[in-house]
Each structure stands twice: as C-alpha cells, then as structure tokens.
Amino acid sequence: MPFRFSPGALQDLVLTPPEELTEPASRRFIRTDVAIAGSGPVACAYARIILDEHPTARVTLIEIGAQDGKILGGHHKNSVKYQKDIDAFVNVIKGALQPVSIPPEDSYLPTLGGDAWTTDKKLISYGRNPNQVPNKNLKGFGITRTVGGMATHWTSTPHEEEIIRNPINKQDRETLGKEADKLLGVNPNEYDVSIRHKLVRETLKDKLEPSSRKDSVVNMPLAVKRRTDNPDYVTWSGADTILGDLTKYGKRFQILTETRVTSLERPRINGPGGPGTGPGTGPDIHGILARDLHNNSDIYIKAKAFVVACGPIGTPQILFNSGIRPHALGRYLCEHSLAFCQIVLKRGLIDSLPKPPDPEKNPLPIPYNDPEPQVQISYSPEFPWHCQVHRDAFSYGDVGPRVDPRLVVDLRFFGKQESNVDNRVKFGPDNPEKLGDWKAGVTDIYGLPQPTFEVTRSVKDQQNDHRMMDDMCKVANLLGAYLPGSYPQFMEPGLAVHITGTTRIGKPEHKAESVADSESRVWDFNNLWVGGNGCIPDSIACNPTKTSVIIAIKGARALIAHLKEIPAHH
Ligand SMILES: Cc1cc2nc3c(=O)[nH]c(=O)nc-3n(C[C@H](O)[C@H](O)[C@H](O)COP(=O)(O)OP(=O)(O)OC[C@H]3O[C@@H](n4cnc5c(N)ncnc54)[C@H](O)[C@@H]3O)c2cc1C
C-alpha cells in the first residue's frame, strides 16, 4: 500500500487488520520480541537494559537515518580530524540538524530574467509548511536522522535537575541516576589536567557574586573518557557507549537503517459496522508499519512490545499518524532560551599563570595541546538558568583564525520556559474532519504529517531571559573581553535542541494531560512505551538527556515485566 498522508488515508493506513498483514509479496515481514523506533541514546538505553536483563528477548531497532560512521551509533567528534580542528565540527552539526518547519518563502526572484518559469504564488515545495506562523516557530530546532541520533554530535553534558511534576520519586531517581551515569559513561574530572579549565573554574569560584554562588561553580559532568594511548584526545560517549559490546547478544540484536517507522498498527475489532470495519482499537499494538527508504517497500514488524523513541518531534508524530493522540500529545512543549557569547581571556588572568618555558616558540603560558575548559555554573532557584563556560562546537561559534583559540571561552546560558498547555507542536489540521482544507495533507520531507510549532514565551519567561542575559554579561566580564562578532546575543528559538514535554509522563491523576504513565507506558495500552526528552513532564533548565535515560531505564524494566507476563506460545 503506497503511503499517502491525508486524514482520509490515515484511516486506511492505521487500521489494517492483522490477518491481512501477513503477505503481500512486496511486503517484508519481520518477527521480533521488542521493536524500538529510533536509535538515539534513549532507544539504545531501552535496548541495552532489555538485552541485559531479559534472558532471551530479541530486540529490533528501526532507524530512519543511515549508519554514518564505522562504529554503530558512535560520536562523530571522536575522529582525530575534529579533535585537532573543533571549528570543522561546526559544519558537521549544521549538516546534522534538519529543520522541522519552515514557512514558505516569497517565490518572487527580482533578478530572474529571460524566459524562466515563474509565478506570483507562494510555492509549497517539500519541507515548507504553509501552516507555520513565523513568530511561533522554533526555527532553530532540527532533527538529526542518523544511527545514534543527536548523540552523534552532542556536547555530552548529562544532568539531572529537580522537576516539580515528576512522577518518579526521588529515591528511584537517585538510584536510576547512577545507572544512567554508568550507561552514558560520565566522568566529571577528565579536564582537571587542563590549565585553562582550572583557570576559568578558580576565577569564577573566586569572583562570582554573590559569594554564596561559589559552590555552584563545578566541573561540567561530561560523558567522555580521556584516551590512555594518547591523552591529547578523548572519546565522547554516543549511543555506542550505551549499547556496549553488541557481540554478547548475537542474533538477539538487529537494526534496520534508512527505514521509516510510519505507524503503529492495532487489530481492527468487530465494530458496529461488522467485521473489517470500524477503527482499530484495543490496548495492544500488533505491529509497526515501516518503509524501507532504499526501495520504497513496506515492512511489517510484528512484536510483543513496542517503544517509540524518535525524539520530541518524531515520537508524537508517529503516535499522531497511528491515531493515538490523547489530549496532551505535542502539548506542554518547553524549550530553552539560549544566550551566547564568546570572550578572549583577560591579560591579568593569563599573566597569573607560570611563565611559558620557551616564549619564543609559544608566548602563551598554555601548551598547544592543553584541553579546553569545561566549567558549569549550576542552576539554582535564585538564578534559574544553567550555565556552560567552556569551548565546544555547536552549529555556530567557530572561532576561525581571528584569535588564538586557546584564549577563547564560550558562554552558553540556558533559560527555562514555563510549562503551558498552549505551547505545542501539532500535526496536520486541528480538525481532521475538515477535509476540504488543502493544507491538511502537507507532509514533511519524509512523508509523515508535517509538524507545526505554536510556541511563545510568557512574560515571566521573557523577564527571566532578561536577567539571564544580564548575568551572562557579568560572568563574561569576570573572564575577558568579547570576541568581535560573538557579542552577547539570544540565539534562534529552538537552537538549544532541548525540546521537552511533547509526550509527557504523568501520575494517574494527570492522565488527561499526559501521554504515558510513570513507567512511560502509553495510557490505555498494554504494550506501547514512549521514550525521549518529550517524556520529561515539566520545565527544566539543564540538559535533558540524562533525565530521559533515567525515565527510559524505568520504562525498560516495566517492559521486561510485561514480556515475562506474556504466555510463551503468544
Ligand atoms: C549540538 C547539540 C548539542 C547537544 N548537547 C547536549 C548536551 O550537552 N547535553 C544533553 O543532555 N543533550 C544535548 N543534546 C541533545 C541530545 O543529543 C538529545 O537530548 C538526545 O540525543 C536525545 O536522545 P533521543 O534518543 O531521545 O533522541 P535522538 O537522539 O534525537 O534520536 C532519535 C532518533 O529517532 C530517529 N527517528 C525519527 N523519526 C523516525 C521515524 N519516523 N522512524 C525511524 N526513526 C526515526 C532519528 O533519526 C534519530 O536517530 C545536544 C544535541 C545537539 C544537536
């Protein structure tokens, strides 16, 4: 069945009865025990826990992206090339972030002469979204479609922070937090060998005001390991770190790459219209309908349990396309505001270091191979933002040949956003019954329902952002002078790529406004789990991945318990 998205087609697509799902020659049929959509760190945390803690379960990952390096899900920054030239990695990140929602542009080209075809209408080419209101967009957000997800390029700073509406109790979070650190390979002290790191950390501890903030200046916890064969380089954790040694599991693990998860299929029950009609309902997912993007053929993957961990946009997108859309799907979206600048370290600070051994060759008292600073000023209720004082590549902020890169320090301050039901990503039209609306059928470039952002910052958010910017400038002034071109600025909304809330977990009393329970099992389903930053139920300031891995470990154990309850012949 060719995939078309329109509200009409949606019905056909989602509700194919299982007895029809076995054959058509064009469709491959795969049987597994656990089918996991996605292959980012959260999908891999599910896979690892299930493979380790269930004696026999087979796990199949289904990933829309390709395997882009020689190590399955490895961090791309582990190449010597990028460790020698961090600016080059900026382009890798730029290429990795595929925009989600772009309003159509003016198609009028004033310099287009001659006999070229042109129109005075706005063209809706692939990837353009006529429903996107520009000032409600998160234009900077991007999806990374590759084996390993965003962890192929992330900065590797995992955190956990107190979340008000967290259905997982504190004691569990602490135990699971330690497990998450182990899975992610967190080592907080790998930069203590760096002169610059210590200089920045001690300066802030000494000078930051009020002095009560002193203890909030710490080594940034990093999922990284310094290499023993060559301590100039490090190994950044990626999805491969989480998966561990896959050879242990033999044929129990498999991954389908460049394969789009289209929808989750439920058996059709005999509704009032008789067998074969009526919506697919019931508490059990029967299989995943997927599309092999190499040859555009469908694959049907039958399993006993299902996890959708396709990021904060991809996960609700698949649920939407499967007709699973509790009220909260895509809602309560939070994203960080991001204030950024770069400074060149002060002369006084550099002069305070021991003199360089050979000033002719190297006038700076910092060796060429000195690792970069990796310092954090932690979130606190009085200063409700998370501050990274470090040097790393993002999709912006390359230093270039303007100044000695050893003198440059990046400041990235992440601000909270109040959790609000109206901040959301929505898919398709508000009212799918309105079939006459031509915009309803707009798809993204992969043929799934087009996401549209409706996100604004509240007055309180804006006031907090203002205070955060002020704080960043104060911190910057303690350390140095602004690098020309990298003056204090707010970055494009969404560029923090930390969207949360779109598939929230919640307590039973919050069922109406959450998508899944505290074990990430989708409400009213027996065998469907969701994973990823979308599960984080409330606003946070810190980086989200560790919190999502904590939630995933708990979910994976609930899934294992479910598998154990199923009779063997099932
Ligand atoms: C520049 C940058 C810096 C970052 N720094 C940090 C940091 O310091 N700390 C931190 O905590 N976080 C950071 N992050 C974010 C972090 O990488 C994510 O939080 C994390 O990767 C989320 O894991 P995930 O598995 O939920 O989702 P993802 O890593 O996004 O993986 C989702 C996967 O699902 C796949 N997918 C999507 N749709 C489909 C579909 N229909 N079918 C099949 N597969 C699909 C995607 O291709 C992708 O591989 C950073 C990200 C970037 C890009």
The ligand as a MOL file (V3000), in Angstrom:
LIG
                    3D

  0  0  0     0  0            999 V3000
M  V30 BEGIN CTAB
M  V30 COUNTS 53 58 0 0 0
M  V30 BEGIN ATOM
M  V30 1 C 24.6520 20.4020 19.0990 0
M  V30 2 C 23.9980 19.5440 20.1340 0
M  V30 3 C 24.4510 19.6070 21.4510 0
M  V30 4 C 23.8010 18.8620 22.4390 0
M  V30 5 N 24.3140 18.8860 23.6960 0
M  V30 6 C 23.7000 18.2080 24.6850 0
M  V30 7 C 24.2460 18.1690 25.9920 0
M  V30 8 O 25.3230 18.6820 26.2480 0
M  V30 9 N 23.5590 17.5160 26.9610 0
M  V30 10 C 22.3760 16.9030 26.7110 0
M  V30 11 O 21.7830 16.3400 27.6410 0
M  V30 12 N 21.8540 16.9010 25.4640 0
M  V30 13 C 22.4950 17.5150 24.4490 0
M  V30 14 N 21.9870 17.4740 23.1700 0
M  V30 15 C 20.7040 16.8010 22.9590 0
M  V30 16 C 20.8760 15.2920 22.9880 0
M  V30 17 O 21.6850 14.8750 21.9400 0
M  V30 18 C 19.4970 14.6710 22.9470 0
M  V30 19 O 18.8340 15.0310 24.1460 0
M  V30 20 C 19.4960 13.1570 22.8500 0
M  V30 21 O 20.1790 12.7090 21.7150 0
M  V30 22 C 18.0530 12.6460 22.8240 0
M  V30 23 O 18.0490 11.2650 22.6570 0
M  V30 24 P 16.8420 10.5000 21.9540 0
M  V30 25 O 17.2920 9.1000 21.7690 0
M  V30 26 O 15.6130 10.7280 22.7240 0
M  V30 27 O 16.6000 11.2540 20.5620 0
M  V30 28 P 17.5450 11.4580 19.2910 0
M  V30 29 O 18.9610 11.4330 19.6710 0
M  V30 30 O 17.0180 12.6480 18.5830 0
M  V30 31 O 17.2560 10.1630 18.4080 0
M  V30 32 C 16.0190 9.9530 17.7840 0
M  V30 33 C 16.2220 9.0430 16.5960 0
M  V30 34 O 14.9360 8.7180 16.0300 0
M  V30 35 C 15.0790 8.6800 14.6280 0
M  V30 36 N 13.7510 8.8630 14.0110 0
M  V30 37 C 12.9980 9.9980 13.9810 0
M  V30 38 N 11.8380 9.7570 13.3230 0
M  V30 39 C 11.8590 8.4430 12.9450 0
M  V30 40 C 10.9460 7.6020 12.2550 0
M  V30 41 N 9.7580 8.0490 11.8190 0
M  V30 42 N 11.3130 6.3080 12.0400 0
M  V30 43 C 12.5030 5.8180 12.4880 0
M  V30 44 N 13.3930 6.5840 13.1450 0
M  V30 45 C 13.0840 7.8830 13.3840 0
M  V30 46 C 16.0650 9.8020 14.3200 0
M  V30 47 O 16.6660 9.5870 13.0650 0
M  V30 48 C 17.0460 9.6710 15.4830 0
M  V30 49 O 18.1300 8.8190 15.1610 0
M  V30 50 C 22.6540 18.1010 22.1240 0
M  V30 51 C 22.2490 17.9860 20.7960 0
M  V30 52 C 22.9170 18.6930 19.8070 0
M  V30 53 C 22.4890 18.5030 18.3780 0
M  V30 END ATOM
M  V30 BEGIN BOND
M  V30 1 1 1 2
M  V30 2 1 2 3
M  V30 3 2 2 52
M  V30 4 2 3 4
M  V30 5 1 4 5
M  V30 6 1 4 50
M  V30 7 2 5 6
M  V30 8 1 6 7
M  V30 9 1 6 13
M  V30 10 2 7 8
M  V30 11 1 7 9
M  V30 12 1 9 10
M  V30 13 2 10 11
M  V30 14 1 10 12
M  V30 15 2 12 13
M  V30 16 1 13 14
M  V30 17 1 14 15
M  V30 18 1 14 50
M  V30 19 1 15 16
M  V30 20 1 16 17
M  V30 21 1 16 18
M  V30 22 1 18 19
M  V30 23 1 18 20
M  V30 24 1 20 21
M  V30 25 1 20 22
M  V30 26 1 22 23
M  V30 27 1 23 24
M  V30 28 2 24 25
M  V30 29 1 24 26
M  V30 30 1 24 27
M  V30 31 1 27 28
M  V30 32 2 28 29
M  V30 33 1 28 30
M  V30 34 1 28 31
M  V30 35 1 31 32
M  V30 36 1 32 33
M  V30 37 1 33 34
M  V30 38 1 33 48
M  V30 39 1 34 35
M  V30 40 1 35 36
M  V30 41 1 35 46
M  V30 42 1 36 37
M  V30 43 1 36 45
M  V30 44 2 37 38
M  V30 45 1 38 39
M  V30 46 1 39 40
M  V30 47 2 39 45
M  V30 48 1 40 41
M  V30 49 2 40 42
M  V30 50 1 42 43
M  V30 51 2 43 44
M  V30 52 1 44 45
M  V30 53 1 46 47
M  V30 54 1 46 48
M  V30 55 1 48 49
M  V30 56 2 50 51
M  V30 57 1 51 52
M  V30 58 1 52 53
M  V30 END BOND
M  V30 END CTAB
M  END
